[in-house]
Amino acid sequence: MNSIKEKNLKQGRRRAHVIVFGNEKGGSGKSTAAMHTAIGLMRLGYKVGTIDLDCHQGTLTSYMSNRWRFVQEKHEGLPSPEHIHIDHPEGTDLIKMREDIQWRVDAVIKELSEKNDFIVIDTPGSDRFISIVGHSYADTLVTPMNDSFVDMDLLAKIKPKSHQLIKPSVYAEMIMDLRRQRKAKGEKPLDWVVMRNRLSHIDARNKKEIGITLENLSRVLKFRVAPGFGERVIFRELFLDGLTLLDLKEGGENVLTMSNITARQEVRYLVKMLLPEKSVTTLSLLKTA
């Protein structure tokens, strides 16, 4: 579990592994997935910092605020990451504002890297520049995608009948550009994970076709496919108390339904996929966390 720390110390610096949740569409479940990932990592014994780059919605920050309130009112010792919300700078000079944002993000990541093993970043879907800044720091990029061909347009333009690739989307081209930049700097390759989110419980033909199409695109665009979370009301209910599915026992849920148990397993599987190391100890903890 400490191999990340040991590697950084050998390199003479501390560098947390940065997991970025991002795409260019709202309502895909980025904040929910980011929160569950952060808490999942903490329950494995890692130190985690979180950053909210969404200056307007700030959903992850609201999620964290709800959690802090719940802990204070219920006196529950729930694990909570060190969280920072980066506000949009004021002013009219676009160049200076962008320089300020870049400086703020860089400074916050350096600060959190000194104390944490992982940094989880939630990016906005509406502000392209801030989103690109956040994406540029990713060691692992998670792109949640609602399970539909409408949302697949985020990744690529595809032929209507054969579902073959016509051309990568603007978003996919941005990621390819970031990969080229990392390679030029001698950095580790960017690990891109596309997360099929809000999965239907009905094994419909459309669902199968989306799965096949994603697998084909993954070979061309070089990403891994994660099944993500099913469409469940529990995620919206937990937000109000700042809880995750991994907190249900502490949150007073004495009886877990089969749906909740299945949802917990989805969270654990996602965290397992995002770990840069797969030690026996870590996987053992993951099964019981």
Stockholm file with secondary structure:
# STOCKHOLM 1.0

chainA/1-289         MNSIKEKNLKQGRRRAHVIVFGNEKGGSGKSTAAMHTAIGLMRLGYKVGTIDLDCHQGTLTSYMSNRWRFVQEKHEGLPSPEHIHIDHPEGTDLIKMREDIQWRVDAVIKELSEKNDFIVIDTPGSDRFISIVGHSYADTLVTPMNDSFVDMDLLAKIKPKSHQLIKPSVYAEMIMDLRRQRKAKGEKPLDWVVMRNRLSHIDARNKKEIGITLENLSRVLKFRVAPGFGERVIFRELFLDGLTLLDLKEGGENVLTMSNITARQEVRYLVKMLLPEKSVTTLSLLKTA
#=GR chainA/1-289 SS CCHHHHHHHHTTSCCCEEEEECCSSSSSCHHHHHHHHHHHHHTTTCCEEEEECCSSSCHHHHHHHHHHHHHHHHTCCCCCCEEEECCCCCSSCHHHHHHHHHHHHHHHHHHHHTTCSEEEEECCSSCHHHHHHHHTTCSEEEEEEESSHHHHTTTEEECTTTCCEEEECHHHHHHHHHHHHHHHTTCCCCEEEEEEESBCSSCCHHHHHHHHHHHHHHHHHTCEEECCCBCCHHHHHHHTTTCCGGGTTTTTCCSCCHHHHHHHHHHHHHHHHHCSCCCHHHHHHHHHC
#=GC SS_cons         CCHHHHHHHHTTSCCCEEEEECCSSSSSCHHHHHHHHHHHHHTTTCCEEEEECCSSSCHHHHHHHHHHHHHHHHTCCCCCCEEEECCCCCSSCHHHHHHHHHHHHHHHHHHHHTTCSEEEEECCSSCHHHHHHHHTTCSEEEEEEESSHHHHTTTEEECTTTCCEEEECHHHHHHHHHHHHHHHTTCCCCEEEEEEESBCSSCCHHHHHHHHHHHHHHHHHTCEEECCCBCCHHHHHHHTTTCCGGGTTTTTCCSCCHHHHHHHHHHHHHHHHHCSCCCHHHHHHHHHC
//
